[in-house]
Amino acid sequence: MFKKLYTYSLVFLFFMTLLYACSSSSSYRMRSFFFDGVPNPADQLQVVLDSTTILDSLGNATVIVKPDMYVHPPYENRGCNNCHDIQNISKPKLPVPQLCFECHEKPADKFSFLHGPVDAGQCTQCHHPHRSKNDFLLRLVDNDLCLNCHMEAKVLDNPIHEAIGDTNCTQCHNPHGGNDRFVLQKDACFNCHDTAIVDNEFVHGPVAANQCNLCHDNHESQADKLLKFQGDALCLQCHVRADVLTTAAHKTEAAKTTDCTQCHNPHSSESKYLTLTSETP
């Protein structure tokens, strides 16, 4: 009787050990207990099968769980009363956008021009206040969000948009605001134009400030290079002629009839006076 019980116990222990060893992590713990130098499967190379699954060197697949939703922190932390009237939970404690500005920076403090929905305080027209499948709690992604208001036919009718292809609107336009009426991103021009124009040591003020639109029309112009004005009329929008003519280099008769860009580079130069040749005051 005792012998049979002993035999059954050994068989049971054998199968339990075999079952325990099926797990790579359990097998590692067992083998490393008796032997030195057993490789830890957690340290082995992992192969990515797809965006959600990895396979380690022992053939064990691990599913990476990504969040199904992006959640607004107050909502995720159940801080309903941070945004809602505690006496009437369906009512916000402040009107939008004042409520949003309790935590978020005011776009008007950063930009001279605001995107229409932002200027109207309609934050929730683009963002969901609680949760969304999209980053930044956006209601729609990429250009689908923009084309929810802007007519695609009218966008593509603009010559500057003829070759944009699959370009995301926000590569050129800031969805909240900008320093020109087209709410362009700070470096939008350099998505297409070579940055070599600003590679010199000294950069013309408007260029350094990324204010290309002060001299160039962003979309169309009758003037060459989409300039807003032709010749010195453009330079004299900012520079005062009387002040320019007081400098020694400009007191000659030739200087009075010479276009500014014959001597000065409108973008940048190795000279602090942006001259094309030698540095002359």
FIROLUM-834278 format. One line per 5 residues: their letters; for each residue x negated, y, z of N, C-alpha, C, O. Coordinates in steps of 0.2 Angstrom, whole numbers, plus 5000, padded with zeros to 4 digits. Atoms other than C-alpha are relative to their C-alpha. Layout:
<pts>
a> X/Y/Z/X/Y/Z/X/Y/Z/X/Y/Z ~ ...
</pts>
This chain:
<pts>
mfkkl> 4996/4994/5000/5000/5000/5000/4996/5006/5000/4997/5011/4996 ~ 5005/4994/4999/4986/5012/5005/4996/5001/4994/4995/5006/4991 ~ 5004/5000/5006/4976/5007/4990/5004/5003/4994/5001/5007/4990 ~ 4996/4997/5005/4991/5011/4978/5001/5008/5001/5000/5011/4996 ~ 4999/4993/4999/4994/5028/4986/4993/5004/4999/4994/5009/4996
ytysl> 5007/4997/5002/4975/5032/4984/4999/5001/4993/4997/5006/4990 ~ 5001/5000/5007/4975/5027/4966/5005/5006/4997/5003/5009/4992 ~ 4995/4995/5002/4991/5038/4963/4998/5007/5001/4998/5011/4997 ~ 5003/4994/4998/4983/5052/4972/4994/5003/4995/4994/5008/4993 ~ 5006/4999/5004/4967/5051/4961/5003/5002/4993/5001/5007/4990
vflff> 4997/4999/5006/4978/5050/4945/5003/5007/5000/5002/5011/4995 ~ 4997/4994/4999/4988/5065/4951/4995/5006/5000/4996/5011/4996 ~ 5005/4995/4999/4973/5075/4955/4996/5001/4993/4994/5007/4991 ~ 5003/4999/5006/4965/5071/4938/5004/5004/4995/5002/5008/4991 ~ 4996/4996/5005/4980/5077/4928/5001/5008/5002/5001/5012/4998
mtlly> 5000/4993/4997/4981/5093/4939/4994/5004/4998/4994/5010/4996 ~ 5006/4997/5001/4963/5096/4936/5000/5002/4992/4998/5007/4990 ~ 4999/4999/5007/4966/5094/4917/5004/5005/4998/5002/5009/4994 ~ 4996/4995/5001/4980/5105/4917/4997/5007/5002/4998/5012/4998 ~ 5003/4993/4997/4971/5119/4927/4995/5002/4995/4993/5008/4994
acsss> 5005/4999/5004/4957/5117/4915/5002/5003/4993/4998/5005/4989 ~ 4997/4997/5007/4968/5122/4899/4999/5007/5000/4998/5009/4994 ~ 5000/4993/5000/4967/5140/4904/4992/5002/5000/4988/4999/5004 ~ 5007/4998/5001/4950/5148/4898/4997/5003/5006/4992/5001/5008 ~ 5002/4997/4994/4949/5158/4914/4999/4995/5005/4994/4996/5009
ssyrm> 5000/5005/4995/4953/5144/4925/4994/4995/4999/4990/4993/5004 ~ 5005/5005/5002/4941/5132/4916/4993/5003/5001/4989/5000/5004 ~ 5006/4997/4998/4927/5145/4918/4999/5000/5007/4993/4999/5009 ~ 5001/5000/4993/4930/5146/4936/4998/4993/5003/4993/4993/5007 ~ 5002/5007/4998/4929/5127/4938/4993/4998/4998/4989/4996/5002
rsfff> 5006/5002/5003/4914/5125/4927/4994/5004/5003/4989/5001/5005 ~ 5005/4996/4997/4904/5139/4934/4999/4999/5007/4994/5000/5010 ~ 5001/5002/4993/4907/5132/4952/4995/4995/5000/4991/4994/5005 ~ 5005/5005/5000/4897/5117/4947/4994/5001/4996/4988/4998/4997 ~ 5006/4999/5005/4885/5123/4933/4998/5008/5000/5003/5012/5000
dgvpn> 5002/4993/5001/4875/5139/4931/5000/5001/4992/4999/4997/4988 ~ 5000/4998/5007/4875/5149/4915/5006/4999/4996/5006/5000/4989 ~ 4994/5000/5004/4893/5146/4910/5002/5006/4997/5003/5011/5002 ~ 4998/4994/5003/4898/5160/4898/5007/5002/5003/5012/4998/5002 ~ 4993/4997/4998/4913/5171/4905/5004/5002/4993/5002/5006/4990
padql> 4996/4998/5006/4927/5171/4891/5002/5007/5000/5003/5010/4994 ~ 4998/4993/5000/4931/5189/4897/4994/5004/4996/4996/5010/4994 ~ 5005/4996/5003/4914/5194/4890/4998/4998/4993/4994/5001/4990 ~ 5001/5002/5007/4915/5186/4873/5003/5005/4995/5007/5009/4997 ~ 4998/4996/5005/4918/5194/4857/5007/4999/4999/5010/4994/4999
qvvld> 4993/5000/5001/4936/5199/4854/5001/5002/4992/4999/5007/4990 ~ 4998/4998/5007/4943/5199/4836/5007/5002/4999/5012/4999/5002 ~ 4994/4997/5001/4957/5210/4831/5004/4997/4995/5002/4997/4989 ~ 4996/5003/5005/4971/5201/4822/5005/5005/4997/5005/5005/4991 ~ 4995/4995/5003/4983/5215/4820/5000/5006/5005/4995/5006/5010
sttil> 5000/4994/4996/4987/5232/4829/5002/4998/5007/5001/5002/5012 ~ 4998/5002/4993/4994/5222/4844/4997/4994/5003/4999/4992/5009 ~ 5002/5006/4997/4985/5206/4846/4992/4999/4999/4990/5001/4993 ~ 5007/5002/5001/4967/5201/4849/4999/4993/5002/5003/4990/5005 ~ 5002/5007/4999/4958/5184/4849/4993/5000/5002/4989/5002/4999
dslgn> 5006/5001/4997/4944/5180/4860/4996/4994/4997/4999/4991/4992 ~ 5005/5005/5003/4929/5168/4855/5003/4993/5002/5001/4989/4998 ~ 4998/5006/4999/4938/5154/4863/5007/4998/4997/5010/4993/4998 ~ 4993/5001/5004/4954/5156/4852/5006/5002/5004/5011/5000/5002 ~ 4994/4998/4996/4965/5164/4866/5002/5006/4997/4999/5011/4997
atviv> 4997/4994/5002/4977/5177/4859/5002/5004/5006/5006/5001/5010 ~ 4997/4995/4994/4981/5192/4870/5004/5005/4996/5001/5009/4992 ~ 4996/4995/5003/4995/5203/4865/4999/5007/5004/5000/5007/5010 ~ 5001/4993/4997/4992/5222/4868/5007/5003/5000/5009/5005/4995 ~ 4993/4997/5000/5008/5230/4874/4999/5007/5000/4996/5010/5004
kpdmy> 5000/4992/5000/5010/5248/4868/5006/5002/5002/5012/4999/5001 ~ 4994/4998/4997/5023/5259/4875/5005/5001/4994/5003/5004/4989 ~ 4995/4999/5005/5039/5259/4865/5002/5007/4999/5005/5010/4994 ~ 4998/4993/5000/5042/5277/4870/4995/5004/5003/4991/5002/5008 ~ 5004/4994/4997/5033/5293/4874/5005/5003/5005/5010/5005/5002
vhppy> 4995/4998/4995/5041/5299/4890/4998/5007/5003/4992/5008/5005 ~ 5001/4994/4997/5042/5317/4896/4998/4999/5008/5002/4996/5011 ~ 5002/5001/4993/5033/5317/4913/5005/5001/5005/5006/4996/5010 ~ 4995/5000/4994/5047/5324/4924/5005/4995/4999/5008/4993/5004 ~ 4995/5005/5001/5059/5312/4916/4997/4993/5002/5001/4989/5006
enrgc> 5003/5007/4998/5047/5297/4919/4999/5000/5007/5000/4994/5010 ~ 5001/5000/4992/5044/5302/4937/5007/5001/5003/5007/5002/5010 ~ 4993/4999/4997/5063/5304/4940/5001/5007/5003/5004/5007/5008 ~ 4999/4994/4997/5061/5322/4944/5005/5004/4996/5004/5010/4994 ~ 4994/4996/5004/5078/5327/4936/5001/5007/5003/5002/5011/4999
nnchd> 4998/4994/4997/5080/5341/4948/4994/5005/4998/4995/5011/5000 ~ 5005/4995/5002/5064/5349/4941/5003/5004/4994/5001/5010/4993 ~ 4997/4996/5006/5074/5354/4925/5007/5001/5001/5010/5005/4998 ~ 4993/5000/5000/5092/5351/4930/5002/5003/5007/4999/5002/5012 ~ 4997/4997/4994/5103/5360/4942/5003/4994/5004/5007/4990/5002
iqnis> 4998/5005/4996/5105/5348/4957/5007/4999/5002/5010/4994/5003 ~ 4993/5000/4998/5123/5353/4960/5004/4998/4993/5010/4996/4994 ~ 4997/5002/5007/5127/5349/4941/4995/4998/4996/4992/5001/4992 ~ 5006/5003/5003/5115/5337/4934/5000/5001/4992/4995/5000/4989 ~ 5000/4999/5007/5121/5340/4916/4998/5007/4998/4998/5008/4992
kpklp> 5002/4993/5002/5116/5358/4917/4993/5002/5002/4991/5000/5007 ~ 5007/4999/4998/5098/5364/4916/5000/5006/5005/5004/5010/5005 ~ 5000/4995/4995/5093/5375/4930/4998/5007/4997/4999/5012/5000 ~ 5002/4994/5004/5086/5388/4917/5002/4999/4993/5001/4993/4991 ~ 4999/5001/5007/5090/5391/4899/4994/4999/4997/4989/5001/4999
vpqlc> 5005/5001/5004/5079/5385/4886/4999/5006/4996/5004/5009/4993 ~ 5007/5003/4999/5065/5391/4882/4997/5001/5007/4992/4999/5009 ~ 5003/4998/4994/5063/5398/4899/4998/4994/5004/4993/4994/5008 ~ 5001/5006/4996/5064/5381/4907/4994/4997/4997/4990/4994/5002 ~ 5007/5003/5003/5050/5374/4895/4994/5004/5003/4989/5001/5004
feche> 5006/4996/4998/5039/5389/4900/4998/5000/5007/4993/5003/5009 ~ 5001/5001/4993/5040/5384/4918/4993/4996/5000/4989/4996/5005 ~ 5006/5005/5000/5026/5371/4913/4996/5002/4994/4990/5002/4994 ~ 5004/4999/5006/5021/5375/4895/4999/5007/4998/5002/5012/5000 ~ 5002/4993/5002/5012/5390/4888/5005/5003/4995/5007/5000/4991
kpadk> 4996/4996/5005/5022/5403/4879/4996/5001/4993/4991/5004/4993 ~ 5003/4999/5007/5018/5403/4860/4999/5007/4999/4994/5009/4995 ~ 5001/4993/5001/5021/5422/4860/4994/5003/5003/4992/5008/5001 ~ 5006/4997/4997/5006/5424/4871/4994/4998/4996/4988/5001/4997 ~ 5006/5002/5004/4995/5416/4858/5000/5002/4993/4995/5003/4990
fsflh> 4999/4999/5007/5002/5420/4841/5004/5007/4999/5008/5009/5003 ~ 4997/4994/5002/5007/5436/4832/5007/4999/4997/5011/5003/4997 ~ 4994/5002/5004/5020/5427/4821/5002/4993/5003/4998/4989/5004 ~ 4997/5006/4997/5031/5413/4828/5004/4997/4994/5008/5000/4990 ~ 4996/5004/5004/5039/5399/4818/5007/5001/5002/5009/5002/5008
gpvda> 4993/4998/4999/5058/5402/4817/5003/4996/5006/5005/5000/5010 ~ 4997/5003/4995/5064/5389/4829/4997/5002/5007/5000/5002/5012 ~ 5003/4998/4994/5051/5394/4842/5002/5007/5002/5003/5008/5008 ~ 4998/4993/4999/5055/5412/4840/5007/5000/5003/5009/5005/5007 ~ 4993/5000/4998/5073/5408/4843/5001/4996/5006/5007/4995/5009
gqctq> 4999/5004/4994/5069/5397/4858/5003/4994/5000/5006/4991/5005 ~ 4997/5007/5001/5075/5381/4851/4995/4994/5000/4994/4991/4995 ~ 5005/5006/5000/5062/5369/4857/5002/4993/4999/4999/4989/4996 ~ 4998/5006/5001/5073/5355/4857/5003/4998/4993/5005/4993/4992 ~ 4998/5001/5007/5077/5357/4839/4994/4995/4997/4996/4991/4992
chhph> 5005/5004/5002/5060/5348/4836/4998/4995/5005/4996/4989/5003 ~ 5002/5004/4994/5056/5340/4853/5006/4997/5004/5011/5001/5005 ~ 4995/5003/4996/5067/5328/4863/4998/5001/5007/4992/5001/5009 ~ 5002/4998/4993/5067/5333/4881/4999/4995/5005/4996/4996/5010 ~ 5001/5005/4996/5067/5316/4888/4995/4995/4998/4990/4994/5001
rsknd> 5004/5005/5002/5059/5303/4878/5001/4999/4992/5006/5001/4989 ~ 5000/5000/5007/5054/5299/4860/4996/4994/4998/4991/4993/5001 ~ 5005/5005/5003/5046/5285/4849/4994/5003/4997/4989/5000/4995 ~ 5005/4996/5003/5035/5299/4842/4996/5004/5005/4999/5006/5010 ~ 5005/4997/4996/5020/5307/4850/5003/5008/5000/5006/5010/4996
fllrl> 4998/4993/4999/5023/5325/4857/5008/5000/5001/5011/5006/5000 ~ 4993/5000/5000/5041/5319/4859/5004/5003/4994/5010/5006/4995 ~ 4997/4997/5006/5045/5324/4842/5006/4996/4998/5006/4990/4998 ~ 4994/5003/5002/5062/5320/4835/4999/4996/4993/5002/4991/4992 ~ 5002/5004/5006/5055/5315/4818/4993/5001/4999/4990/5005/5002
vdndl> 5008/5000/5000/5037/5312/4812/4998/5003/4993/5002/5003/4988 ~ 5003/4997/5006/5026/5321/4799/5005/5005/4996/5008/5009/5000 ~ 4996/4995/5004/5035/5330/4785/5007/4999/5000/5011/5004/4999 ~ 4992/5001/4999/5052/5322/4789/5002/5006/5004/5008/5008/5004 ~ 4998/4995/4995/5053/5334/4803/5001/5007/4997/5006/5011/4998
clnch> 5000/4993/5003/5049/5350/4793/5005/5000/4995/5009/5005/4994 ~ 4995/5000/5006/5060/5345/4778/5007/4998/5003/5012/4998/4999 ~ 4994/5000/4997/5074/5343/4791/5004/5007/4999/5010/5007/4999 ~ 4997/4993/5001/5076/5362/4789/4998/5003/4993/5002/5006/4990 ~ 5002/4997/5006/5065/5367/4774/5002/4995/4994/5001/4989/4995
meakv> 4998/5004/5006/5071/5361/4757/4994/4998/4996/4990/5003/4994 ~ 5005/5003/5003/5059/5350/4749/4999/5004/4993/4993/5005/4991 ~ 5000/4997/5007/5063/5357/4731/4997/5007/5000/4993/5009/4996 ~ 5003/4993/4999/5059/5375/4737/4993/5000/5002/4989/5004/5000 ~ 5007/5000/4997/5043/5370/4746/4996/4998/4994/4991/5002/4993
ldnpi> 5004/5003/5006/5037/5361/4730/5000/5005/4994/4996/5005/4990 ~ 5000/4995/5005/5042/5376/4719/4995/5005/5001/4994/5009/4996 ~ 5005/4995/4999/5029/5387/4727/4993/4997/4997/4991/4991/4998 ~ 5006/5002/5003/5013/5386/4716/4995/4997/5004/4991/4992/5002 ~ 5005/5002/4995/5002/5383/4731/5001/4993/5002/4996/4990/5005
heaig> 4998/5007/4998/5011/5367/4735/5000/4995/4995/5002/4989/4996 ~ 4999/5005/5006/5011/5359/4718/4996/4994/5001/4998/4988/4998 ~ 5005/5005/4999/4996/5348/4722/4999/4997/5007/4994/4994/5008 ~ 5001/5002/4993/4999/5344/4740/5000/4993/5001/4998/4990/5006 ~ 5000/5007/4999/5003/5326/4738/5003/4998/5006/5009/5000/5008
dtnct> 4998/5003/4994/5005/5317/4754/4998/5004/5006/4998/5002/5012 ~ 5003/4996/4995/4997/5331/4764/5005/5002/5005/5011/5004/5004 ~ 4996/4998/4995/5005/5334/4781/5001/5008/5000/4995/5011/5000 ~ 4999/4992/4999/5013/5352/4783/4995/5003/5005/4993/5008/5004 ~ 5003/4997/4995/5004/5354/4799/4992/5000/4999/4989/5003/5003
qchnp> 5007/4999/5002/4987/5353/4791/4998/5007/4998/4993/5009/4999 ~ 5001/4993/5002/4989/5370/4784/5004/5005/5005/5002/5011/5006 ~ 4995/4996/4996/5004/5377/4795/5000/4998/5007/5000/4992/5009 ~ 4999/5002/4993/5005/5378/4814/5007/5000/5001/5011/5005/5000 ~ 4993/5001/4999/5022/5372/4819/5003/5005/5006/5009/5005/5006
hggnd> 4997/4995/4995/5023/5385/4833/4999/5007/4998/5003/5011/4999 ~ 5001/4993/5002/5015/5401/4826/4993/5001/4998/4989/4996/4997 ~ 5007/4999/5003/5000/5409/4819/4999/5008/5000/5003/5012/5003 ~ 5002/4993/5000/4992/5426/4816/5002/5003/4993/4999/5009/4991 ~ 4997/4998/5007/5000/5428/4798/5007/4998/5000/5009/4993/5003
rfvlq> 4993/5002/5001/5018/5427/4792/5001/4993/4998/5007/4991/4998 ~ 5000/5007/5002/5014/5410/4785/4998/4995/5005/4998/4989/5004 ~ 5002/5004/4994/5009/5403/4802/4995/4995/4998/4996/4989/4999 ~ 5006/5004/5002/4993/5396/4795/4996/4998/5005/4995/5002/5010 ~ 5005/5003/4995/4982/5385/4805/4993/5004/4999/4992/5007/4994
kdacf> 5006/4996/5000/4966/5394/4810/4995/4999/4994/4992/5003/4991 ~ 5004/5001/5006/4955/5385/4797/5003/4997/4994/5000/4993/4991 ~ 4996/5003/5005/4968/5380/4785/4997/5001/4993/4997/4997/4989 ~ 5003/4998/5007/4959/5389/4770/4994/4995/4998/4993/4993/4993 ~ 5006/5004/5002/4944/5377/4772/5002/4993/5000/4998/4988/4999
nchdt> 4998/5006/5002/4955/5362/4769/4998/4999/4993/4997/4993/4991 ~ 5001/5000/5007/4952/5366/4751/4993/5004/4998/4990/5001/4994 ~ 5005/4996/5002/4939/5380/4750/4993/4998/5004/4993/4996/5010 ~ 5007/5002/4997/4920/5377/4754/4998/5005/5005/4999/5011/5005 ~ 5002/4996/4994/4914/5383/4771/4993/5003/4999/4991/5007/5003
aivdn> 5006/4997/5002/4898/5388/4762/5000/5008/5001/4995/5011/5002 ~ 5000/4993/5000/4904/5406/4762/4999/5003/5007/4998/5009/5007 ~ 5001/4998/4993/4902/5407/4781/4994/4997/5003/4993/4997/5009 ~ 5006/5003/4998/4886/5398/4782/4994/5004/5002/4989/5002/5005 ~ 5005/4995/4999/4875/5414/4783/5000/5002/5007/5005/5001/5011
efvhg> 5001/4998/4993/4869/5421/4799/5005/5006/5002/5008/5005/5008 ~ 4996/4994/4999/4880/5437/4798/5007/4999/4996/5006/4998/4990 ~ 4993/5001/5003/4899/5435/4794/5004/5006/5001/5005/5009/5006 ~ 4995/4995/5000/4911/5448/4789/5006/4999/5005/5008/4994/5006 ~ 4995/5000/4995/4923/5452/4803/5007/4996/4999/5008/4991/5003
pvaan> 4993/5004/5002/4940/5446/4795/4998/4993/4999/5002/4988/5001 ~ 5002/5007/5002/4931/5430/4789/4998/4996/5007/5001/4991/5008 ~ 5002/5003/4994/4923/5427/4806/5007/4998/5005/5007/4994/5009 ~ 4994/5001/4996/4941/5429/4814/5005/4995/4997/5011/4995/4999 ~ 4996/5004/5004/4948/5417/4801/5006/5003/4998/5012/5001/4997
qcnlc> 4995/4996/5002/4959/5431/4795/4999/5001/4992/4999/5007/4990 ~ 5001/4999/5007/4957/5427/4776/5006/5004/4997/5005/5007/4992 ~ 4994/4997/5003/4975/5433/4773/4999/5008/5001/5004/5011/4998 ~ 5001/4993/5000/4969/5451/4777/4998/5003/4993/4999/5008/4992 ~ 5002/4998/5007/4961/5452/4760/5003/4996/4994/5004/4999/4989
hdnhe> 4997/5005/5005/4969/5437/4751/5007/4999/5001/5009/4998/5007 ~ 4993/5002/4999/4987/5434/4748/4999/4992/5000/4996/4989/4996 ~ 5001/5007/4999/4989/5416/4754/5003/4996/4994/5001/4990/4993 ~ 4997/5004/5005/5000/5410/4739/4999/5003/4993/4997/4999/4989 ~ 5001/4997/5007/5000/5422/4724/4999/5007/5000/5001/5011/5005
sqadk> 5001/4993/5001/4994/5438/4718/4998/5002/4993/4996/4997/4989 ~ 5001/4998/5007/4992/5448/4702/4992/5001/4999/4990/5001/4993 ~ 5007/4998/5000/4974/5452/4706/4996/4993/5000/4998/4988/5002 ~ 5004/5005/5000/4959/5441/4703/4998/4997/5007/4998/5001/5012 ~ 5001/5003/4993/4955/5429/4718/5005/5001/5005/5004/5001/5011
llkfq> 4994/4999/4996/4972/5432/4725/4999/5006/5005/5002/5006/5010 ~ 5001/4994/4996/4966/5449/4732/5006/5004/5001/5010/5004/4996 ~ 4994/4996/4999/4979/5460/4740/4999/5007/4996/5004/5010/4994 ~ 5002/4994/5004/4970/5475/4732/4994/4999/4996/4990/4995/4998 ~ 5006/5000/5004/4957/5478/4719/4995/5005/5001/4997/5010/5004
gdalc> 5006/4995/4999/4940/5486/4720/5000/5002/5007/5001/4998/5012 ~ 5001/4997/4994/4936/5497/4734/5006/5001/5004/5006/5003/5010 ~ 4994/4998/4997/4954/5500/4738/5002/4994/5005/5005/4996/5010 ~ 4999/5005/4995/4954/5483/4747/4995/5002/5006/4998/5001/5012 ~ 5005/4998/4994/4938/5488/4758/5003/5006/5004/5002/5006/5010
lqchv> 4998/4994/4996/4946/5505/4762/5006/4999/5004/5009/5004/5006 ~ 4994/5001/4995/4961/5497/4770/4998/5000/5007/5002/5001/5012 ~ 5002/5000/4993/4950/5495/4785/4994/5005/5001/4994/5008/5006 ~ 5006/4995/4999/4934/5505/4782/5002/5007/4998/5006/5008/4993 ~ 4998/4993/5001/4936/5524/4782/4994/5003/4995/4988/5003/4997
radvl> 5004/4997/5005/4928/5532/4766/4995/5005/5003/4989/5005/5002 ~ 5004/4995/4998/4922/5547/4775/4994/4998/5005/4989/5000/5004 ~ 5005/5003/4996/4913/5537/4788/4994/4996/4996/4988/4996/4998 ~ 5005/5004/5005/4905/5526/4774/4995/5004/4997/4989/5003/4997 ~ 5004/4995/5004/4898/5541/4765/4995/5004/5004/4991/5007/5002
ttaah> 5005/4996/4996/4889/5548/4780/4993/4996/5001/4988/4999/5003 ~ 5006/5003/4999/4876/5534/4780/4995/5001/4994/4998/5003/4989 ~ 5005/4998/5004/4860/5537/4771/5000/4996/4993/5000/4999/4988 ~ 5000/5004/5006/4862/5523/4758/5006/5001/4996/5006/5000/4990 ~ 4994/4999/5004/4879/5529/4753/5000/5007/4998/5005/5009/4995
kteaa> 5000/4993/5002/4874/5547/4750/4998/5002/4993/4999/5007/4991 ~ 5002/4999/5007/4868/5545/4732/5006/5000/4996/5011/4998/4998 ~ 4994/4999/5005/4879/5549/4717/5002/4993/4998/5008/4991/4997 ~ 4999/5006/5002/4877/5531/4712/5005/4996/5005/5009/4992/5003 ~ 4996/5004/4995/4884/5524/4728/5008/5002/5000/5012/4998/5002
kttdc> 4993/4998/5000/4900/5535/4726/5004/4997/4995/5010/4997/4995 ~ 4996/5003/5006/4905/5526/4710/4999/4993/5000/5001/4990/4995 ~ 5002/5007/5000/4898/5509/4714/5005/4996/5004/5007/4998/5010 ~ 4996/5004/4996/4910/5495/4720/4996/4997/5006/4990/4996/5005 ~ 5004/5003/4994/4906/5489/4738/4997/4994/4999/4992/4992/5001
tqchn> 5003/5007/5001/4904/5471/4732/4994/5000/4996/4991/4994/4995 ~ 5006/5000/5004/4890/5476/4720/4994/5000/5005/4989/4998/5003 ~ 5006/5000/4995/4879/5478/4736/5002/4996/5006/4997/4993/5009 ~ 4998/5004/4994/4889/5469/4750/5003/4994/4998/5008/4994/4994 ~ 4996/5007/5001/4895/5451/4751/5006/5001/5005/5005/5002/5011
phsse> 4994/4999/4996/4913/5451/4757/5001/4995/5005/5005/4995/5009 ~ 4999/5006/4996/4911/5435/4766/4994/4999/5006/4996/5000/5012 ~ 5006/5001/4996/4893/5433/4774/4994/5001/4997/4993/5001/4991 ~ 5007/4998/5003/4875/5437/4772/4995/4999/5005/4996/4998/5011 ~ 5005/5000/4995/4858/5435/4780/4998/5007/5002/4994/5007/5007
skylt> 5001/4993/4998/4858/5454/4782/5006/5002/5005/5012/5000/5003 ~ 4994/4998/4996/4868/5462/4796/5004/5005/4997/5010/5006/5000 ~ 4996/4996/5003/4874/5474/4784/5004/4997/4994/5007/5000/4990 ~ 4997/5004/5005/4880/5460/4773/4998/5002/4993/5002/5001/4988 ~ 5002/4998/5006/4870/5467/4759/4997/4993/4996/4996/4988/4999
ltset> 5002/5006/5004/4866/5455/4744/4992/5000/4999/4990/4994/4997 ~ 5008/5000/5000/4847/5460/4744/4997/5001/5006/4998/4998/5011 ~ 5003/4998/4994/4837/5469/4757/5004/5003/5005/5010/5006/5003 ~ 4996/4997/4995/4843/5475/4773/5000/5007/5000/4994/5010/5002 ~ 5000/4993/5001/4848/5493/4771/5005/5003/5005/5011/5001/5004
p> 4995/4997/4996/4857/5504/4784/5005/5004/4996/5010/5007/4998
</pts>
